[in-house]
Amino acid sequence: MTTAVLNTLTEDEMMLVRDTERERLTDLDEDGLLDLHDRIRRARNKYVKLYRRQSGIRVTESGGRGKANPKGTRDRQKAEVFEDALARVSRAVAVAAKASAQQLKAERLQLAKESRNTTPPRPSRPPKARPSSQVADRSPDSPGLRKRQASSRAAGARRQAGRDSR
């Protein structure tokens, strides 16, 4: 920012830009930063809107955008000043939001830790013993396995039937 541009700002606008200095941003909480962000965004939008409207009118008067461009310099520069200020505040809001999210997460985890069940588990029952005379069937038998085996047998039978019909 040049001093010439800063000298064109009104006192209220200058105070708004000063509020975006690093020392002042660290004093604000998240809600204060969001309020400042909103005020700066409105000021930036004001000058962007003024520049666009007046440039559009000047284009028809002067006969081209190149000829109309130099006359909107003040509004364009003010919009740029507020854009820079908005970027500074946006970064500060992001930092504050991240810190707030980490704090909320820590509180939530602490609350969950305090409310979890800390009673010792009941002893489990010992498995039932099988009689030694009974032999366990080691072949897997599940509905899915039986279906795949049946499907495979049927496909083989169809192939064989096709060969036999030749």
C-alpha positions in Angstrom: 0.0 0.0 0.0 1.3 3.4 -0.9 0.8 6.4 1.4 -1.0 8.2 -1.4 -3.7 5.5 -1.4 -3.9 5.5 2.4 -4.3 9.3 2.4 -7.4 8.9 0.2 -9.1 6.8 2.9 -11.6 8.5 5.3 -10.9 8.3 9.0 -13.4 5.5 9.5 -11.9 3.5 6.7 -8.4 4.2 8.1 -9.5 2.9 11.5 -10.9 -0.2 9.8 -7.5 -0.9 8.1 -5.6 -0.2 11.3 -7.8 -2.8 13.1 -6.2 -5.4 10.8 -2.7 -4.9 12.1 -1.2 -8.1 13.7 -1.1 -6.7 17.2 -4.8 -5.8 17.1 -5.8 -9.1 15.6 -4.2 -11.1 18.3 -6.4 -9.3 20.9 -9.6 -10.4 19.3 -11.5 -13.6 19.8 -13.1 -15.6 17.1 -16.4 -13.7 17.2 -14.6 -10.3 17.1 -12.6 -11.5 14.1 -15.7 -12.6 12.3 -17.3 -9.2 13.0 -14.2 -7.4 11.7 -14.2 -9.7 8.7 -17.8 -8.8 7.9 -17.1 -5.0 8.1 -14.1 -5.2 5.9 -15.8 -7.4 3.3 -18.7 -4.8 3.1 -16.2 -2.0 2.6 -14.3 -3.9 -0.1 -17.6 -4.8 -1.9 -18.6 -1.2 -1.8 -15.6 0.0 -3.7 -15.6 -2.9 -6.1 -19.2 -2.2 -6.9 -18.5 1.6 -7.3 -15.6 0.9 -9.6 -17.5 -1.5 -11.8 -20.6 0.6 -12.1 -18.7 3.8 -12.8 -16.3 2.1 -15.2 -19.3 0.7 -17.1 -20.8 4.1 -17.5 -17.4 5.6 -18.5 -16.9 2.9 -21.2 -19.9 4.1 -23.1 -18.9 7.8 -22.6 -15.2 7.4 -23.6 -15.7 4.8 -26.3 -13.5 2.0 -24.8 -12.4 0.2 -21.7 -8.8 1.4 -22.2 -9.8 5.0 -22.1 -12.1 4.6 -19.2 -9.6 2.6 -17.0 -7.5 5.5 -15.6 -10.4 7.4 -14.2 -11.5 4.6 -11.8 -8.0 4.4 -10.2 -9.1 5.6 -6.7 -11.9 3.2 -6.2 -9.9 0.3 -7.6 -7.0 1.1 -5.2 -9.3 1.4 -2.3 -10.8 -1.9 -3.1 -7.3 -3.4 -3.3 -6.5 -2.0 0.2 -9.6 -3.6 1.6 -8.9 -6.8 -0.2 -5.4 -7.0 1.5 -7.0 -6.3 4.8 -9.6 -8.9 4.3 -6.9 -11.5 3.5 -5.1 -10.7 6.8 -8.3 -11.0 8.8 -9.3 -14.2 6.9 -6.0 -15.8 7.9 -6.5 -14.8 11.6 -10.1 -16.2 11.5 -8.7 -19.5 10.1 -6.2 -19.8 12.9 -8.8 -18.9 15.5 -11.3 -21.4 14.1 -8.7 -24.2 14.1 -7.7 -23.5 17.7 -11.4 -23.5 18.6 -12.0 -26.8 16.8 -9.0 -28.4 18.6 -10.3 -27.2 22.0 -13.8 -28.5 21.3 -12.4 -31.9 20.2 -10.3 -32.1 23.4 -13.4 -31.3 25.5 -15.5 -33.9 23.6 -12.8 -36.6 24.1 -12.4 -35.8 27.8 -16.2 -36.0 28.3 -16.2 -39.4 26.4 -13.3 -40.6 28.5 -15.1 -39.7 31.8 -18.4 -41.3 30.8 -17.1 -44.6 29.5 -17.8 -47.9 31.2 -14.9 -48.7 33.6 -16.4 -51.7 35.3 -14.3 -54.9 35.0 -15.7 -57.4 32.5 -17.4 -60.6 33.7 -15.4 -63.7 33.5 -16.3 -65.7 30.4 -17.5 -69.2 30.5 -15.1 -72.0 29.7 -15.9 -73.7 26.3 -17.9 -76.9 26.4 -15.8 -80.0 26.2 -16.7 -82.4 23.4 -16.7 -86.1 24.0 -13.5 -87.6 22.7 -15.4 -90.3 20.7 -16.9 -87.6 18.5 -14.8 -86.6 15.6 -15.3 -83.1 14.3 -16.1 -82.8 10.6 -13.3 -80.8 9.1 -14.9 -79.9 5.8 -16.3 -76.4 5.7 -20.1 -76.4 5.2 -21.7 -73.1 4.6 -24.6 -72.1 2.4 -22.4 -70.0 0.2 -19.9 -72.8 -0.3 -22.7 -75.3 -1.1 -24.1 -72.8 -3.7 -20.7 -72.4 -5.4 -20.1 -76.1 -5.5 -23.6 -76.7 -7.0 -23.1 -74.0 -9.5 -19.7 -75.4 -10.6 -21.2 -78.9 -11.0 -24.1 -77.5 -13.1 -21.7 -75.6 -15.3 -19.7 -78.7 -15.9 -22.8 -80.7 -16.7 -23.9 -78.1 -19.3 -20.5 -78.1 -21.0 -20.5 -81.9 -21.2 -24.1 -81.9 -22.6 -23.0 -79.4 -25.2 -20.1 -81.7 -26.3 -22.3 -84.8 -26.3 -24.8 -83.1 -28.6 -22.3 -82.6 -31.4 
